[in-house]
Amino acid sequence: MTDIGGLATAPKKKGGYRMVALVVVLLLLVATVASCTNKSNEPKANPYQFTPSAEPVIAVDSATVSKVKTACEDQLRAVATSSKRKLSGIVYKPFDIVSVTFTGEVKQVNLPYKEIAWEVPTTWVSKVADGRPLTSNKTCQFRKLQDDARYLP
């Protein structure tokens, strides 16, 4: 509307703040893209790489050797004893341990999470239900933290 004898007032321009907001958003977008490209040039560490973190390998004393061998033999005898149990749905295959021979030296190994274990190659002869002897070879692993022995596949 105009005043009589006066000049018409110019309408207010809208969008001045919109333009500033658009420039700020574009600058933030450019800064984000630039920071991402800088990180992509850095070498990445392999998260699946195992680095031993346990104590260094030391000589195994005779008490530890005796403890490992006893635990491994006890584990074999426990499995043989449990093979004589009849359970429904499980094939009945009883066997007895005839002899156990440790074919190598007891060696200390480092496991993940600072756990220490000892391994020894083992050969044993078992007698199956029909009387046949069966010879098996596996490595027995004695874990210090769990204080138990198991045979590795």
Legacy VTK file of the C-alpha trace (Angstrom):
# vtk DataFile Version 3.0
C-alpha trace
ASCII
DATASET POLYDATA
POINTS 153 float
0.000 0.000 0.000
1.227 3.440 -0.694
0.808 6.651 1.144
-0.580 9.503 -0.722
2.264 11.412 -2.129
4.683 8.980 -0.616
6.797 6.227 -1.983
5.858 2.610 -1.863
7.651 0.611 0.821
9.728 -2.236 -0.483
8.658 -5.680 0.685
11.063 -7.419 3.106
13.278 -10.014 1.521
12.808 -13.468 2.944
15.507 -16.118 2.813
18.532 -14.214 4.050
18.844 -16.518 7.056
18.106 -19.502 4.896
21.114 -18.740 2.762
23.388 -18.445 5.814
22.039 -21.720 7.211
22.641 -23.461 3.883
26.242 -22.217 3.765
26.870 -23.427 7.347
25.448 -26.880 6.571
27.586 -27.145 3.436
30.710 -26.163 5.376
29.976 -28.807 8.035
29.436 -31.409 5.325
32.759 -30.545 3.668
34.557 -30.685 7.042
33.044 -34.103 7.822
34.068 -35.541 4.454
37.571 -34.110 4.828
38.018 -35.629 8.292
36.841 -39.043 7.047
39.285 -39.055 4.163
42.205 -38.268 6.473
41.388 -41.299 8.654
41.147 -43.633 5.671
44.818 -42.993 4.829
46.031 -44.195 8.246
47.110 -47.847 8.483
44.555 -49.988 10.304
45.520 -52.605 12.867
44.210 -56.135 12.370
41.741 -56.744 15.231
41.984 -60.524 14.726
45.764 -60.766 14.992
46.853 -62.718 18.065
49.755 -61.317 19.996
50.966 -63.458 22.884
50.477 -61.686 26.159
51.394 -64.358 28.688
54.708 -64.614 30.456
57.666 -65.687 28.326
58.266 -69.386 27.837
60.451 -70.775 30.597
61.964 -74.158 31.267
59.455 -76.652 32.649
60.413 -78.008 36.051
60.045 -81.663 37.060
57.082 -80.994 39.389
55.127 -79.413 36.531
56.064 -82.259 34.178
54.797 -84.777 36.719
51.560 -82.816 37.296
50.874 -82.522 33.549
51.514 -86.189 32.826
49.381 -87.317 35.770
46.498 -85.064 34.715
46.670 -86.299 31.117
46.662 -89.943 32.172
43.801 -89.322 34.625
41.799 -87.685 31.836
42.239 -90.750 29.605
41.188 -93.093 32.397
38.138 -90.936 33.208
36.991 -91.063 29.577
37.500 -94.838 29.531
35.481 -95.199 32.739
32.610 -93.102 31.407
32.578 -95.157 28.190
31.215 -98.078 30.196
28.018 -96.205 31.125
24.966 -97.083 29.077
23.008 -93.996 28.088
19.891 -93.936 25.954
20.488 -92.669 22.447
24.282 -93.087 22.646
26.131 -95.977 21.038
27.677 -98.205 23.709
31.424 -98.527 22.975
33.303 -99.425 26.162
37.085 -99.553 26.217
39.922 -99.903 28.724
43.276 -98.125 28.738
46.106 -100.652 28.521
49.128 -98.346 28.413
49.977 -94.644 28.134
53.251 -93.354 26.675
54.341 -89.730 26.466
56.203 -89.477 23.162
57.649 -85.997 23.546
58.720 -83.323 25.981
56.316 -81.217 27.992
56.322 -77.720 26.477
54.817 -74.521 27.809
52.516 -72.645 25.411
50.854 -69.252 25.639
47.101 -69.029 25.146
44.979 -65.891 24.680
44.130 -63.714 27.692
47.454 -64.356 29.464
46.616 -68.014 30.046
49.439 -70.550 30.223
49.204 -74.210 29.249
51.525 -77.158 28.818
51.312 -79.644 25.956
52.741 -83.119 25.599
52.330 -85.599 22.684
50.748 -88.808 23.949
50.283 -92.315 22.574
48.016 -94.797 24.288
46.790 -98.319 23.661
43.212 -99.163 24.532
41.348 -102.451 24.420
37.882 -102.259 22.859
34.927 -104.506 23.764
35.820 -107.300 21.328
39.391 -107.499 22.702
41.219 -105.756 19.840
43.979 -103.302 20.798
43.610 -99.794 19.414
46.541 -97.335 19.320
45.828 -93.586 19.380
48.041 -90.487 19.170
46.996 -87.021 20.341
48.426 -84.011 22.114
47.357 -83.497 25.692
46.992 -79.907 26.883
46.995 -79.015 30.575
45.634 -75.532 31.275
46.904 -73.812 34.394
43.871 -71.585 34.977
41.288 -74.394 34.758
43.661 -76.937 36.286
42.471 -79.612 33.873
43.710 -81.671 30.960
42.140 -82.130 27.539
43.146 -83.794 24.313
43.443 -81.579 21.261
41.799 -82.742 18.024
LINES 1 154
153 0 1 2 3 4 5 6 7 8 9 10 11 12 13 14 15 16 17 18 19 20 21 22 23 24 25 26 27 28 29 30 31 32 33 34 35 36 37 38 39 40 41 42 43 44 45 46 47 48 49 50 51 52 53 54 55 56 57 58 59 60 61 62 63 64 65 66 67 68 69 70 71 72 73 74 75 76 77 78 79 80 81 82 83 84 85 86 87 88 89 90 91 92 93 94 95 96 97 98 99 100 101 102 103 104 105 106 107 108 109 110 111 112 113 114 115 116 117 118 119 120 121 122 123 124 125 126 127 128 129 130 131 132 133 134 135 136 137 138 139 140 141 142 143 144 145 146 147 148 149 150 151 152
